Amino acid sequence: MTLGWDEIENLRDQTFHRTRELQLKDIDDAEHFVNETGFCFAFKMQKSELPCMWHAAAGERDPDYPVHVQHDPYIGLVWDAKDALAAQKKAYYGKALKKRPTFISLDFFPSFYRLRKQKDGHDYIVDYMRGRLSQDARRIMDALTERSPLVTSDLKLASAMAHPHKRAAFDRAMAELQSKLYIVKIAEFYDPFTFLWDLLERRFADEIAAAKHLTEDAAREKIVTRYFHTVWVSEPAAMARLFGWQPAEIDKTLDSLIEQGRLIRMTVRGEKRPYFAIATLNQADICRNECQGRSGIKREDVMDHPIYIIDGYNYILRLWRIDRSQEHALWEARERLIHQMIAYLGQKKMRIHIVFDGQDVKGVATTPRPAGIVVQFSNAPAKADPLIIDFVRKSKSPGTITVVTSDKPLAESCAHHGCAIMSVEALAEEMAQDHQKSELSDKYDVKMTPKEVEEWLRLFSGEKE
């Protein structure tokens, strides 16, 4: 099997919940997302390496980085989710993968624990003596073993790392201990803003007991199987960067899963390296995903001058009840649609072309139209469909065009020329979501102190991979 990256990203849009139809709305959705993916990043991911809850909350592949993170409703939802899920012990939350904030479901946590805590790695003193734990990390472990849980300020004092000059070293040691599954943040307090830390073995005693019954091979195969169910396609180097495993361990796991029929070998167009995919992937998955009415093009392809071409009467007749016996019914519906698109245009940087059949142009739309809105009628008795197809076919940049229609033959013809397709129902839902965003913003508008804002920015700061 051979796929291109656009096809792979389209598939990931579904399992990563990067669509308006699948986006997360509340804490319950966030909990379901963690359980469905098994493990995901909270705020940041690169190159679709793993699902990200912030992207799923926004329902977008590449959400814009907000200017004021503390007022972004989608980040606010993730912030509330990490507090709630960790406090209620419905998921593990910590810097488990690539030292980034990560959610791991309780079903998958024993597997991760088994691989991080191998036969001789249960005791932090052993890890320290063998050079696998830094001196600063040992000091923190000594303090928590002596007394826990502790808030951050008390933990700094107990580990002799309270001096401001030691802040960077303390942060590195805390990230190290989280990635090695020694400590876990169990609560956050907001007056003043601080974290409460505990030894992981105390917080997840049941999951640790379950980990003792797993072999390393079984734990790794469980993780990799779920990983391919969400990312669909990957290769050993990407897995090594994400999980921190040795090449021999990855190769052994991939070979075993291929032998079991869970994975297949495949190629990616333009890539020389060998790739692997989940065995259930087939052409039907790709075709079904491309026909679901969502743009499969990347954000950077459409940022300059994106164009939405609206199949006018298809939109009207599928979404609204129109009494066509009334003389001006279609005229009023056209006016309503144009008003809607003008309002939508005001929130987006794009152009909109609305195309109608031209057999009845009585009462041609008279609403004043701003720059960026074009209303066009086909020449009677011709329909609008050929006009739309011809526009896409002649375009030098079909990747910047999204045709909005639920007419399947028209959608297939336009897609053949390289444009994106969105159903009229999907556009209506997107406009409704934009309208409701202010309500969501009110709900998850996080009121934060300067210290909390600083913590936000640290979550999104640049990382050396």
Buried (B, 14 or more C-beta within 10 A) or exposed (E): BEBEBBBBBBBBBBBBBBBBBBBBBBBEBBBEBBBBBBBBBBBBBEEBBBBBBBBBBBBBBEBEEBEEBBBBBBBBBBBBBBBBBBBEBBBBBBBBBBBBBBBBBBBBBBBBBBBBBEEEBEEBEEBBEEEBBBEBBBBBBBBBEEEBBBBBEBBBEBBEBBEEEBEEBBEBBBBBBBBBBBBBBBBBEEEEBBBBBBBBBBBBEEBBEBBEEBEBEEBBBBBBBBBBBBBBBBBBEBBBBBBEBEEEBBEBBBEBBBEEEBBBEBBBEEEEEEBBBBBEBEEEBBEEBBBBBBBBBBEEBBEEEBBBBBBBBBBBBBBEEBEEEEEEBBBBBBBEBBEBBBEBBEEEEBBBBBBBBBEEBEBEBEBEBEEBBEBBBBEEEEBBBBBBBEBBBEBEBBBBBBBBBBBEEBBEBBBEBBBBBBBBBBBBBBBEBBEEEEEBBEEBBBEBEEEBBEBBEEBBEEEEE
